[in-house]
Amino acid sequence: MKNWKHALISGAGSGLGFGIALRLLRRGSRVSILDLELDPDRLEQLDNAVRGGSGKWEFFPVDITRLERVQQAISAAVDTFGAPDLAINCAGILVNRAFTDLEPEDFHRVVEVNLNGSFHFAHAVVPFLQPGTRLALIASLAGLTSNYGYAAYGASKFGVVGLATTLRFELLPLGIHVSCICPAEVRTPMVARERQDAHPLSLELRKVAGSLDVDTACDQILAGLDAGKWMIIPGKRAKLVAYFSRALPGTFFCTCSILLRRALTRAGHIQSTETKTPAGSGREYS
């Protein structure tokens, strides 16, 4: 178990960021919590996490889409607790909608928060990172495989994986380490909201990688950070899916296509899994 003296976490007002923050506070770390707002119900949990220990926390409001606001919040956090030895960007949003139903503003908003926000966070925090420290960006298994209905989310998370990969090369000479975190479905409040109107085909494909509760995901993510891992994928099934998609991409897509066709058949959109595409139609399903 690594002793992180100061952890700076964006998107820590809920979900994975909040869970990781609680665990670090119980260890005695100083934690800077960055988010748009902090729900009053979370205050008691944070105070309980530091009660009787040496952990400390401060909240710094920030809009991850505004670079100057991110820079101001991180500077304030450094003034309060000193330079971080662990910086994690957990801020993100999710829109689950088929491409033909996706509004341009939804696509732009997801990319702005997930990808541009990751850039803003890294751009603002890297000047404060010293040799031996770690920068972590939370992407998603969708950043390796994508999914039905994930035109916006998948594109943004593929971008986060690419950004983290480039930073891994560029920060290596500075002695700064980088981790890319790619969880499958984690039962966070964001995912609960998504499930209310998520595309059924997306939910069907997500069953392959399974889902994790927040506690299990946070424990495995923090263990990966402690161990200095580059790619952190919590969950055995998610690891297998990631390996399958990278090692056998053609077979992986064919498998997903079969699952989609079966789901469409059950929904009555095609007659059977043997339905053939009319010549010249340019469509996979009738």
C-alpha positions in Angstrom: 0.0 0.0 0.0 1.6 3.2 -1.2 1.6 6.3 1.0 0.2 9.1 -1.2 0.8 12.3 0.6 -1.4 14.6 -1.5 -3.9 13.3 -4.0 -5.6 15.8 -6.3 -8.8 14.3 -7.8 -11.2 15.9 -10.2 -14.7 14.7 -10.5 -14.4 13.6 -6.9 -17.8 14.8 -5.8 -19.4 11.4 -6.6 -18.8 8.0 -8.2 -15.3 6.6 -8.6 -13.5 9.8 -7.7 -15.4 10.1 -4.4 -14.8 6.4 -3.6 -11.0 6.8 -4.2 -11.0 10.0 -2.2 -12.5 8.2 0.8 -10.0 5.4 0.7 -7.1 7.8 0.5 -8.4 9.8 3.4 -8.7 6.7 5.6 -5.0 6.1 4.8 -4.1 9.5 6.1 -3.6 11.3 2.8 -4.4 14.9 2.1 -7.0 15.0 -0.7 -8.0 17.9 -2.9 -11.6 17.3 -4.2 -12.3 19.1 -7.4 -15.9 19.1 -8.9 -18.7 21.4 -10.0 -20.3 21.0 -6.5 -20.2 18.9 -3.4 -23.4 17.4 -2.2 -24.0 18.1 1.5 -24.7 14.4 2.0 -21.1 13.7 1.1 -19.7 15.9 3.8 -20.5 13.5 6.6 -18.8 10.6 4.8 -15.7 12.7 4.2 -15.6 13.8 7.8 -16.0 10.2 9.0 -13.1 9.1 6.8 -10.7 11.5 8.5 -12.0 11.1 12.1 -9.3 9.8 14.3 -6.7 9.9 11.6 -4.3 12.2 9.9 -6.2 12.6 6.6 -7.3 16.1 5.5 -9.5 17.2 2.6 -10.5 20.4 0.9 -13.1 21.1 -1.8 -12.2 23.3 -4.8 -15.1 24.0 -7.1 -14.2 23.8 -10.8 -15.7 23.5 -14.3 -13.4 21.0 -16.0 -14.3 22.5 -19.4 -12.8 25.8 -18.5 -9.0 25.7 -18.6 -8.5 28.8 -16.5 -10.8 27.6 -13.8 -9.0 24.3 -13.7 -5.7 26.1 -13.4 -7.0 28.3 -10.6 -8.4 25.3 -8.7 -5.2 23.3 -9.0 -3.1 26.2 -7.9 -5.3 26.7 -4.9 -5.0 23.0 -4.0 -1.2 23.2 -4.3 -1.2 26.3 -2.1 -3.2 24.4 0.5 -1.5 20.9 0.5 1.6 21.3 -1.6 2.4 19.7 -4.9 0.5 16.4 -5.5 2.2 13.1 -5.8 -1.0 11.6 -7.3 -3.3 13.4 -9.7 -6.4 11.7 -11.1 -8.9 13.0 -13.5 -12.3 11.3 -12.9 -14.6 14.0 -14.4 -16.8 12.7 -17.1 -20.3 12.5 -18.6 -22.1 9.9 -20.7 -24.7 10.1 -23.5 -26.0 6.8 -24.7 -27.8 7.4 -28.0 -27.7 5.9 -31.5 -25.8 8.0 -34.0 -28.9 8.9 -36.0 -30.6 10.2 -32.9 -27.5 12.0 -31.5 -27.7 15.8 -31.5 -24.5 17.6 -32.4 -24.5 19.6 -29.2 -24.6 16.3 -27.2 -21.6 15.0 -29.1 -19.7 18.2 -28.5 -20.6 18.4 -24.8 -19.3 14.8 -24.2 -16.1 15.5 -26.0 -15.7 18.8 -24.2 -16.0 17.3 -20.7 -14.4 13.9 -21.2 -11.5 14.6 -23.7 -10.9 18.3 -23.5 -11.4 18.1 -19.7 -8.7 15.5 -19.5 -6.4 17.8 -21.4 -7.2 20.7 -19.2 -6.6 18.7 -16.1 -3.2 17.3 -17.4 -2.2 20.7 -18.7 -2.8 22.4 -15.4 -1.4 19.8 -13.1 1.8 18.6 -14.9 3.8 21.7 -14.1 3.4 20.8 -10.4 4.3 17.1 -10.7 7.8 16.1 -9.6 9.8 13.0 -10.5 8.3 9.9 -9.0 4.7 11.2 -9.0 1.8 9.8 -11.0 -0.8 11.2 -13.3 -3.9 9.1 -13.9 -6.7 9.6 -16.5 -9.9 7.7 -16.2 -11.0 6.5 -19.7 -13.3 3.5 -20.0 -13.4 0.0 -21.5 -15.4 1.9 -24.2 -12.2 3.7 -25.0 -10.8 0.3 -26.2 -13.9 -1.3 -27.6 -16.7 1.3 -27.8 -20.3 0.1 -27.9 -23.7 0.6 -29.6 -25.0 4.1 -28.8 -21.5 5.3 -27.9 -20.6 7.6 -30.8 -20.0 10.5 -28.4 -18.8 8.6 -25.3 -16.7 6.0 -27.2 -15.0 8.7 -29.3 -14.2 10.8 -26.3 -12.8 7.9 -24.3 -10.7 6.6 -27.2 -9.3 10.1 -27.2 -8.5 9.9 -23.5 -6.6 6.6 -24.1 -4.7 8.3 -26.9 -3.9 11.3 -24.7 -2.7 9.1 -21.8 -0.6 7.0 -24.2 1.1 10.1 -25.5 1.7 11.6 -22.1 3.2 8.3 -21.0 5.9 8.8 -23.6 6.4 12.5 -23.1 6.5 12.5 -19.3 8.8 9.5 -19.0 12.0 11.7 -19.4 10.7 13.9 -16.6 10.3 10.9 -14.2 6.5 11.4 -14.1 4.5 8.2 -14.4 1.1 7.8 -16.1 -1.8 5.5 -15.6 -4.8 5.0 -17.9 -7.9 3.5 -16.1 -10.4 1.7 -18.3 -13.3 0.3 -16.3 -16.3 -1.5 -17.8 -19.7 -0.6 -16.3 -19.5 0.6 -12.7 -22.7 1.1 -10.9 -22.2 4.8 -10.2 -24.9 7.5 -10.1 -23.9 8.5 -13.6 -24.5 4.9 -14.9 -27.8 4.7 -13.0 -29.0 7.9 -14.8 -27.9 6.5 -18.1 -29.8 3.3 -17.7 -33.1 5.2 -17.5 -33.0 5.8 -21.2 -30.0 3.9 -22.5 -30.3 2.1 -25.9 -31.3 -1.5 -25.2 -28.7 -2.8 -27.7 -26.0 -1.0 -25.8 -27.2 -2.6 -22.5 -27.2 -6.0 -24.2 -23.5 -5.7 -25.4 -22.4 -4.4 -22.0 -23.5 -7.7 -20.4 -20.4 -9.3 -22.0 -18.0 -7.4 -19.8 -20.2 -7.4 -16.7 -20.5 -4.6 -14.2 -18.9 -3.9 -10.8 -20.1 -2.1 -7.7 -18.3 1.1 -6.8 -16.4 -0.3 -3.9 -14.9 -3.2 -5.8 -13.9 -1.0 -8.7 -12.3 1.6 -6.4 -10.4 -1.0 -4.5 -8.9 -2.5 -7.7 -8.2 0.9 -9.3 -6.3 2.1 -6.2 -4.4 -1.2 -6.0 -3.3 -0.7 -9.6 -2.2 2.9 -8.8 -0.3 1.6 -5.8 1.4 -1.0 -7.9 2.4 1.6 -10.5 0.4 0.0 -13.4 0.0 1.7 -16.7 -3.3 0.2 -17.9 -5.7 -0.5 -15.1 -8.9 -2.5 -16.0 -10.9 -3.5 -12.9 -12.8 -6.8 -13.2 -11.8 -10.1 -14.7 -14.4 -10.2 -17.4 -13.5 -6.6 -18.5 -9.8 -7.6 -18.7 -10.8 -10.6 -20.9 -12.9 -8.4 -23.2 -10.1 -5.9 -23.5 -7.6 -8.6 -24.4 -10.0 -10.3 -26.9 -10.7 -7.0 -28.7 -7.0 -6.2 -29.1 -5.7 -9.7 -29.8 -8.5 -10.7 -32.2 -10.3 -7.6 -33.4 -12.1 -9.2 -36.3 -13.4 -12.1 -34.3 -14.4 -9.7 -31.5 -16.5 -7.6 -33.9 -18.1 -10.7 -35.4 -19.0 -11.9 -31.9 -20.6 -8.5 -31.1 -22.4 -8.5 -34.4 -24.0 -11.9 -33.5 -25.1 -10.6 -30.2 -26.6 -7.5 -31.8 -28.4 -9.6 -34.4 -29.9 -11.9 -31.7 -31.0 -8.8 -29.7 -32.7 -7.4 -32.8 -34.4 -10.7 -33.5 -35.8 -10.8 -29.9 -37.0 -7.2 -30.4 -38.7 -8.2 -33.6 -36.7 -5.9 -35.8 -35.4 -8.8 -38.0 -37.0 -12.2 -38.6 -34.1 -14.4 -37.7 -30.3 -14.5 -37.3 -30.2 -15.8 -40.9 -32.0 -12.8 -42.4 -29.9 -11.6 -45.3 -29.3 -8.1 -46.5 -30.9 -7.2 -49.8 -28.4 -6.7 -52.5 -27.3 -3.1 -52.8 -29.1 -1.9 -49.7 -25.8 -1.1 -47.9 -27.4 -2.1 -44.6 -26.5 -4.9 -42.2 -30.0 -5.5 -40.9 -33.4 -5.5 -42.6 
